[in-house]
Structure formats: structure tokens, C-alpha cells
Amino acid sequence: MRLSVVNFPKLPDAWYWLEEIAEKHFSSSCTYSLVVEQVKQNQKVHTPTGRLRLLIRTCLMRKCLYMPVEMLVRTPLMATDYYDKNSILGDDILGEIFLSVLLQCSKLNFKLNIRNSSFLDYSWQLPECVALELVPCRNLGISICFIKGKALIINLDKNSVAAEDDKVEVGDILDEINGHAITSNTKGHLRKIMKKTMGQPVCLHVIKHRNKETFELYAPIVNLIKNSGIDTLKKILKRFNSEMNENSEKPEISRSNNKSLNAGFSIKYCGSVYIGTEGDVKQIERAILQVLKSEEIKLVSVKFECLELGIRVTQDIDDVVICKQSYMEISSCGRTVNIPNYFAFIAGDTNCNLATKFDAYVFYHENEDEVQTILQSLGQGFQRTHFAV
């Protein structure tokens, strides 16, 4: 971390220097400065991480992402104000290489929905959203509650214009009304926003809690639903589970295996091991061998369950939970060719995209085909969550 002139630590998030460089070194009419100002005024992002992500997306659209990096790389000693010499931007040669990549990016046409930015504080992975134009009306028939600043739809009048064709559903997020971002700051002004355009079509921007084609839930909205404490919303998760069972087709897993999946797989838990700061699939074999060579190797009979949002491993003898991980925390899974009856998954101490510490959990099953089925189930969990997160 670099120090300021008065020896206070400079904040490490890249947003701060990208904002600072726009204020100090670009004119107010410059494309990049206008983008930074646009991001600062956006009411949908609140954290430095969210603003950074929105800035990158907007700069890609406006073909100006190279501008601040060019200023940093081409101005002598400026990069050392923000980065150490052993970093990419702190190194003269690596900085030029990175700049050349961004210059090539400026020649590409990116088609990104900048309006879909309400969850950039949480994740790069964005949910499905819809822009609707409804007939003029006095009342939308939507009831919302604010959870962590988001307008969660908790009820819909079945006879309202918003409920037609199921374009808006309970569990969705009301993101905009007639171009106004709906946040906790607009709690007392919703009727006023509606009155401003009385007699005109009502334009809504709605963030969907699930993908209608795949029935995949968006994890950050799931967390909002759980935190709401509203029973009608929690039923969404139960309904989602039943719809997935009825509608999803998994040709690679037989019906008998699906039954095993619902009931949990009966396998042996061998133990866990801390593997460091890397959680990629290359660490799987090393982790398995490390556990097998350990004097503390276990062979505990457990039930391995692949749930909707993660996995749970419980002891057969007393149902005590040995480990419980969300798919967002699991960075990889697999087995080795030499000992195919053993498999492992690696999980971080937080969302695997942000985690800095990883542990591997190793298991044994006498049936190799069953091991493959478990790994496929884990893989499908990754796809659901990553779409979501």
C-alpha cells in the first residue's frame, strides 16, 4: 500500500486513483472525465468496488478505458504515486504492454446494459433484467419493501397492469420507475414519481430474481429474500426447488442418480487440508495426496448433499454438519486418474473470486461412477451460482 504525502495510507481500491486522476489531469469536457462524473452520480452503486466495475463497463462502451492508464504510464513517476514497482502498472515495460491491450479494446464495440448496475456492489455477474412500458395508470398494483436499499417486490395485485403476462413477479427488484432509480432514498416519493407522468405510459426497469428459461435464481436476491423475514417470499425458494425438479433436464444423470442426489450420497470423508492462496483445479491432486499421506486421515461415514445453493456434508451417526459451503465459495472440484475413487473440492474463506485462503475437502467412494455423478452435480451447482454471481 502506498503512503500519501502526510504518511496516511492511501486507500487501495483502484476506484480512488481513477477518480483522482480524472479530477486532476483531465479537462471537464474529456470523455473519461464525463464517464467518471456519470459513475459518481449513479445512485445504484455505493461502494468503491461497485463504482470501479461500473466505470470499467462504461469506459468499454465509450472506448476510453485506456485514457487513465495512458496518463499513468506515460507521465514520469506518476505510477509510483499509486503502485509499487513490482506491480504491472508500476513497471515501465509491463505498463506499456497493459496499455497496448487497452488500446486494442478501444477498437472493439461493446454492447453492455449500463442500466443493469444495481448489483455491481455485490458481483461482476449480473442478473437478467427487463425494461417494460405499461399503459397509463394511477396504481401499478406493486407492493415493495426495502432490503439493504433494494426495492424487493413482496406482492402483486393479480388484476394490475404490472402482473400481466408474468413480466413482473414477486421476488423481483423494482429498479426504476420512469427513469428514476428506486432506492431507500425514494421511500417516501414513489407516489410523487408516479404523479409526475400521470396520463403517460409507465416505464419500469425490473431486475428478475430468476431466469425464466433455466429457473436459475440470482444469489444476491436470494440473500435479500432470506434477510427480509417475509414468509411469502421464502416460499419462492421452495417453489423454485419444485420447478427445477419438474422442468430441468439432466441427460447425463440417470433417474436413479437423481434419487441419490435428493437423498444425499453415502460416502466416506477423509479429511481437510489448508492449501494456501490458490484454489484452482491444479491443486486437487496435491490436496488428495496430502490428506492420504497424513497420519490424521479419517474415514467417516457421511451424507454428501448437493443442495440448490451449496453443499452440505453431515455425519451418518448423528447428523452433525462436517462442512457446509455455498457454490460461490467453492473454487474447483475433481479427482485424480491414478486413484479415481477419491475426489475433493476446494473452498475459499469467502466468495471464491475474492478469497485469499483455500481449504480442500477430500472424500472416498467405492463406486467410480458415483464419484463422477457427484462431481457433475457440483459442476451444475457452479453454473447456477456463477450465472447468478
VMD Tcl script that draws the C-alpha trace (Angstrom):
set ca {
  {0.00 0.00 0.00}
  {1.36 3.45 -0.92}
  {1.54 6.39 1.53}
  {0.25 9.89 0.91}
  {2.43 12.99 1.43}
  {1.29 13.18 5.06}
  {2.07 9.48 5.61}
  {-1.53 8.31 5.77}
  {-2.16 5.05 3.90}
  {-3.78 5.59 0.54}
  {-6.93 3.58 0.02}
  {-6.04 0.50 -2.07}
  {-9.14 0.29 -4.28}
  {-8.38 1.30 -7.88}
  {-11.51 3.47 -8.00}
  {-9.82 6.14 -5.89}
  {-6.90 6.80 -8.21}
  {-9.11 6.54 -11.29}
  {-11.35 9.21 -9.77}
  {-8.41 11.33 -8.63}
  {-6.67 11.25 -11.98}
  {-9.85 12.41 -13.72}
  {-10.17 15.40 -11.37}
  {-6.52 16.46 -11.56}
  {-5.36 15.68 -15.09}
  {-8.34 15.69 -17.46}
  {-10.49 18.61 -18.53}
  {-14.17 18.51 -17.65}
  {-15.05 18.04 -21.34}
  {-12.88 14.92 -21.74}
  {-14.80 11.71 -22.40}
  {-13.12 9.96 -19.48}
  {-13.92 12.77 -17.02}
  {-17.54 12.73 -18.11}
  {-17.71 8.97 -17.52}
  {-16.21 9.30 -14.02}
  {-18.73 12.00 -13.16}
  {-21.55 9.87 -14.53}
  {-20.46 6.97 -12.30}
  {-20.18 9.23 -9.22}
  {-23.74 10.44 -9.73}
  {-25.16 6.95 -10.27}
  {-27.48 6.13 -7.36}
  {-27.33 2.36 -7.93}
  {-23.72 1.80 -6.84}
  {-22.45 2.77 -3.39}
  {-19.10 1.08 -2.80}
  {-15.69 1.73 -4.39}
  {-15.81 -1.79 -5.86}
  {-19.22 -1.19 -7.41}
  {-18.13 2.16 -8.85}
  {-14.97 0.60 -10.27}
  {-16.97 -2.12 -12.02}
  {-19.45 0.40 -13.42}
  {-16.58 2.65 -14.52}
  {-14.90 -0.21 -16.41}
  {-18.17 -1.21 -18.12}
  {-18.98 2.38 -19.08}
  {-15.44 3.08 -20.32}
  {-15.58 -0.03 -22.51}
  {-18.79 1.30 -24.03}
  {-17.31 4.77 -24.54}
  {-13.92 3.43 -25.75}
  {-11.90 5.38 -23.17}
  {-10.62 2.79 -20.69}
  {-7.07 3.30 -21.95}
  {-7.03 7.03 -21.10}
  {-6.23 6.95 -17.35}
  {-3.74 4.10 -17.83}
  {-2.02 6.02 -20.62}
  {-1.73 9.05 -18.35}
  {-0.27 6.87 -15.59}
  {2.19 5.02 -17.84}
  {3.35 7.94 -19.99}
  {3.80 10.51 -17.21}
  {7.17 10.01 -15.45}
  {6.90 8.84 -11.83}
  {3.11 9.23 -11.69}
  {2.53 5.47 -11.43}
  {4.70 5.31 -8.29}
  {2.13 7.50 -6.52}
  {-0.31 4.60 -6.68}
  {1.58 1.36 -7.38}
  {4.76 -0.38 -6.27}
  {7.46 -1.03 -8.85}
  {6.85 -4.79 -8.78}
  {3.26 -4.33 -9.97}
  {2.09 -4.26 -13.60}
  {1.37 -0.52 -13.68}
  {4.43 0.24 -11.56}
  {6.73 -1.47 -14.06}
  {7.60 0.54 -17.20}
  {7.56 -2.40 -19.64}
  {4.55 -4.24 -18.20}
  {2.65 -0.95 -18.01}
  {3.20 -0.36 -21.73}
  {2.05 -3.92 -22.53}
  {-1.12 -3.45 -20.47}
  {-1.76 -0.11 -22.18}
  {-1.44 -1.74 -25.61}
  {-4.12 -4.27 -24.62}
  {-6.49 -1.48 -23.57}
  {-5.81 0.42 -26.79}
  {-6.88 -2.67 -28.73}
  {-10.02 -2.87 -26.57}
  {-10.90 0.68 -27.65}
  {-11.29 -0.62 -31.20}
  {-13.98 -3.12 -30.18}
  {-17.69 -2.42 -29.92}
  {-19.05 -3.49 -26.54}
  {-22.80 -3.80 -26.07}
  {-23.35 -3.62 -22.31}
  {-26.51 -2.67 -20.46}
  {-25.28 0.14 -18.20}
  {-28.72 0.44 -16.59}
  {-28.24 -3.03 -15.14}
  {-25.86 -1.88 -12.41}
  {-27.72 -2.21 -9.10}
  {-25.83 -5.35 -8.06}
  {-22.32 -4.35 -9.14}
  {-21.54 -3.70 -5.46}
  {-22.01 -7.45 -4.94}
  {-20.72 -9.16 -8.07}
  {-19.48 -8.89 -11.65}
  {-22.14 -11.45 -12.56}
  {-25.33 -9.52 -13.28}
  {-28.95 -10.73 -13.23}
  {-31.47 -10.79 -16.01}
  {-33.44 -7.54 -16.27}
  {-36.37 -6.29 -18.33}
  {-37.47 -2.83 -19.48}
  {-41.27 -2.56 -19.60}
  {-43.62 0.09 -20.91}
  {-47.04 -0.19 -19.30}
  {-50.27 1.58 -20.20}
  {-51.05 4.80 -18.27}
  {-52.40 4.01 -14.81}
  {-52.70 5.51 -11.35}
  {-51.71 2.39 -9.48}
  {-49.20 -0.25 -10.56}
  {-50.51 -2.83 -8.07}
  {-47.00 -3.47 -6.74}
  {-46.11 -3.72 -3.03}
  {-42.43 -3.40 -2.13}
  {-40.22 -3.43 0.92}
  {-36.71 -2.03 1.07}
  {-33.98 -4.52 2.00}
  {-30.42 -3.16 2.00}
  {-31.54 -0.32 -0.22}
  {-33.21 -2.54 -2.84}
  {-36.96 -2.39 -3.56}
  {-37.98 -6.03 -3.23}
  {-41.42 -6.80 -4.68}
  {-43.39 -8.66 -2.00}
  {-46.88 -8.63 -3.52}
  {-48.64 -8.10 -6.84}
  {-52.29 -7.33 -7.48}
  {-53.33 -10.08 -9.90}
  {-55.55 -7.66 -11.82}
  {-52.92 -4.93 -12.17}
  {-51.09 -3.94 -15.35}
  {-47.77 -4.94 -13.77}
  {-48.94 -8.54 -13.27}
  {-49.92 -9.11 -16.91}
  {-48.04 -11.93 -18.65}
  {-45.90 -12.53 -15.52}
  {-43.39 -9.95 -16.69}
  {-43.12 -8.75 -13.10}
  {-43.04 -11.34 -10.30}
  {-42.92 -11.42 -6.54}
  {-39.24 -11.60 -5.62}
  {-38.10 -9.28 -8.41}
  {-36.44 -5.92 -7.74}
  {-38.17 -2.72 -8.83}
  {-35.12 -0.87 -10.17}
  {-36.54 2.18 -11.93}
  {-39.84 3.99 -12.47}
  {-39.90 6.42 -15.39}
  {-36.11 6.75 -15.29}
  {-35.92 7.33 -11.52}
  {-33.71 4.85 -9.66}
  {-35.67 3.27 -6.81}
  {-33.51 3.13 -3.70}
  {-34.09 3.61 0.03}
  {-33.77 7.37 -0.64}
  {-37.00 7.29 -2.65}
  {-39.11 5.55 0.01}
  {-41.47 8.47 0.54}
  {-41.52 9.71 -3.04}
  {-42.91 6.80 -5.07}
  {-46.38 8.29 -5.48}
  {-44.85 11.64 -6.40}
  {-42.79 9.94 -9.13}
  {-45.95 8.34 -10.50}
  {-47.88 11.63 -10.45}
  {-45.21 13.42 -12.49}
  {-46.12 11.32 -15.55}
  {-49.84 10.95 -14.94}
  {-51.63 10.01 -18.16}
  {-48.42 8.83 -19.84}
  {-47.10 5.27 -20.28}
  {-45.26 3.97 -17.22}
  {-41.70 2.79 -17.90}
  {-40.31 0.22 -15.47}
  {-36.88 -1.34 -15.19}
  {-37.16 -4.62 -13.28}
  {-34.39 -6.95 -12.12}
  {-35.52 -10.57 -12.24}
  {-34.93 -12.87 -9.31}
  {-34.60 -15.84 -11.67}
  {-34.00 -16.72 -15.29}
  {-37.27 -17.90 -16.81}
  {-35.61 -20.32 -19.22}
  {-33.26 -22.06 -16.79}
  {-35.06 -21.32 -13.49}
  {-31.73 -20.23 -12.03}
  {-32.02 -17.94 -9.01}
  {-29.82 -14.87 -8.67}
  {-27.83 -15.39 -5.46}
  {-27.70 -11.76 -4.19}
  {-31.50 -11.51 -4.49}
  {-31.82 -14.85 -2.70}
  {-29.89 -13.29 0.18}
  {-32.26 -10.31 0.22}
  {-35.23 -12.68 0.33}
  {-33.71 -14.56 3.25}
  {-32.97 -11.33 5.12}
  {-36.48 -9.98 4.58}
  {-38.07 -12.38 7.08}
  {-41.25 -12.38 4.98}
  {-42.75 -15.86 4.75}
  {-44.41 -15.27 1.35}
  {-41.01 -14.51 -0.12}
  {-39.36 -17.55 1.41}
  {-41.91 -19.70 -0.40}
  {-40.21 -18.60 -3.64}
  {-37.22 -20.77 -2.76}
  {-39.42 -23.81 -2.12}
  {-41.35 -23.25 -5.34}
  {-38.09 -22.84 -7.21}
  {-36.86 -26.21 -5.95}
  {-40.01 -27.98 -7.15}
  {-39.90 -26.24 -10.54}
  {-36.29 -27.26 -11.03}
  {-37.19 -30.89 -10.33}
  {-40.10 -30.77 -12.80}
  {-38.54 -28.78 -15.64}
  {-34.76 -29.22 -15.68}
  {-33.39 -31.93 -17.94}
  {-30.13 -33.55 -16.92}
  {-29.38 -36.25 -19.51}
  {-26.02 -37.06 -18.02}
  {-27.56 -38.08 -14.66}
  {-29.97 -41.01 -14.58}
  {-33.20 -41.10 -12.51}
  {-31.61 -43.41 -10.00}
  {-28.79 -40.96 -9.57}
  {-31.29 -38.11 -9.14}
  {-32.83 -40.03 -6.28}
  {-29.39 -40.37 -4.76}
  {-28.86 -36.65 -5.21}
  {-32.10 -35.74 -3.41}
  {-31.38 -38.12 -0.52}
  {-27.65 -37.41 -0.37}
  {-24.75 -39.65 -1.33}
  {-23.42 -42.07 1.26}
  {-19.63 -41.71 1.08}
  {-16.53 -41.52 3.31}
  {-14.99 -38.26 4.49}
  {-11.18 -38.45 4.59}
  {-10.29 -35.04 5.99}
  {-9.41 -31.49 5.01}
  {-6.20 -29.58 4.45}
  {-5.25 -25.93 4.05}
  {-3.69 -25.46 0.61}
  {-2.77 -21.77 0.56}
  {-3.80 -18.84 -1.63}
  {-4.59 -20.77 -4.84}
  {-7.84 -22.68 -5.26}
  {-7.74 -23.79 -8.88}
  {-8.25 -27.37 -10.09}
  {-4.47 -27.89 -10.31}
  {-4.42 -28.09 -6.51}
  {-6.83 -31.07 -6.35}
  {-4.30 -33.88 -6.81}
  {-1.84 -32.32 -4.39}
  {-4.58 -31.92 -1.78}
  {-5.77 -35.53 -2.11}
  {-2.25 -36.92 -1.78}
  {-1.52 -34.67 1.15}
  {-4.58 -35.91 3.05}
  {-3.90 -39.58 2.19}
  {-0.32 -39.34 3.41}
  {-1.35 -37.63 6.62}
  {-1.39 -39.59 9.86}
  {-4.73 -37.91 10.66}
  {-6.63 -39.38 7.72}
  {-10.24 -40.17 8.57}
  {-12.82 -42.48 7.05}
  {-16.02 -41.09 8.47}
  {-19.33 -42.25 7.01}
  {-21.18 -39.15 5.81}
  {-24.07 -37.97 3.69}
  {-22.99 -35.65 0.86}
  {-25.84 -33.42 -0.36}
  {-25.80 -31.12 -3.40}
  {-28.41 -28.52 -2.46}
  {-29.75 -25.62 -4.52}
  {-27.30 -23.02 -3.25}
  {-24.45 -25.17 -2.00}
  {-23.33 -28.48 -0.50}
  {-23.75 -29.96 2.95}
  {-21.85 -32.87 4.48}
  {-23.23 -34.49 7.65}
  {-22.11 -37.49 9.74}
  {-24.32 -40.56 9.34}
  {-24.15 -41.40 13.00}
  {-25.55 -38.16 14.44}
  {-26.25 -35.73 11.51}
  {-23.58 -33.32 12.78}
  {-22.56 -30.97 9.96}
  {-18.92 -31.51 8.98}
  {-18.87 -28.81 6.32}
  {-21.37 -26.58 4.59}
  {-20.28 -24.47 1.61}
  {-22.12 -22.32 -0.89}
  {-21.27 -22.79 -4.56}
  {-19.99 -19.21 -4.52}
  {-17.25 -20.30 -2.10}
  {-16.24 -23.47 -4.00}
  {-13.48 -22.70 -6.49}
  {-12.88 -26.17 -8.01}
  {-13.55 -29.88 -7.69}
  {-12.17 -33.06 -9.24}
  {-10.32 -36.35 -8.81}
  {-7.06 -37.92 -9.98}
  {-6.64 -40.54 -12.70}
  {-4.46 -42.79 -10.55}
  {-6.88 -43.03 -7.62}
  {-10.32 -42.29 -9.12}
  {-12.24 -43.36 -6.02}
  {-11.01 -40.28 -4.18}
  {-12.26 -36.80 -5.01}
  {-12.08 -33.34 -3.47}
  {-13.48 -29.86 -3.67}
  {-11.68 -26.65 -2.75}
  {-13.44 -23.78 -0.97}
  {-12.29 -20.30 -0.05}
  {-12.87 -18.30 3.12}
  {-15.37 -16.16 1.19}
  {-16.65 -15.82 -2.40}
  {-14.02 -17.71 -4.40}
  {-13.39 -14.65 -6.63}
  {-12.30 -12.70 -3.55}
  {-10.91 -15.44 -1.32}
  {-7.27 -15.45 -0.28}
  {-7.27 -18.66 1.78}
  {-8.39 -22.05 0.50}
  {-9.08 -25.44 2.11}
  {-9.53 -28.78 0.33}
  {-12.05 -31.41 1.49}
  {-11.30 -34.99 0.46}
  {-13.78 -37.88 0.13}
  {-13.85 -41.54 -0.88}
  {-16.48 -43.65 -2.64}
  {-16.06 -47.26 -3.69}
  {-18.08 -46.67 -6.89}
  {-16.18 -44.66 -9.53}
  {-19.35 -43.87 -11.49}
  {-20.94 -42.44 -8.37}
  {-17.90 -40.21 -7.87}
  {-18.37 -38.90 -11.40}
  {-22.04 -38.20 -10.67}
  {-21.17 -36.21 -7.56}
  {-18.63 -34.14 -9.49}
  {-21.19 -33.47 -12.23}
  {-23.68 -32.33 -9.60}
  {-21.09 -29.97 -8.16}
  {-20.36 -28.65 -11.64}
  {-24.02 -27.87 -12.23}
  {-24.07 -26.01 -8.92}
  {-21.17 -23.84 -10.13}
  {-23.08 -22.94 -13.30}
  {-26.21 -21.93 -11.37}
  {-24.34 -19.78 -8.92}
  {-21.88 -18.22 -11.36}
  {-24.72 -17.17 -13.60}
  {-26.05 -15.71 -10.59}
  {-22.80 -14.29 -9.05}
}
mol new
graphics top color blue
foreach p $ca { graphics top sphere $p radius 0.5 }
foreach p [lrange $ca 0 end-1] q [lrange $ca 1 end] { graphics top cylinder $p $q radius 0.2 }
display resetview
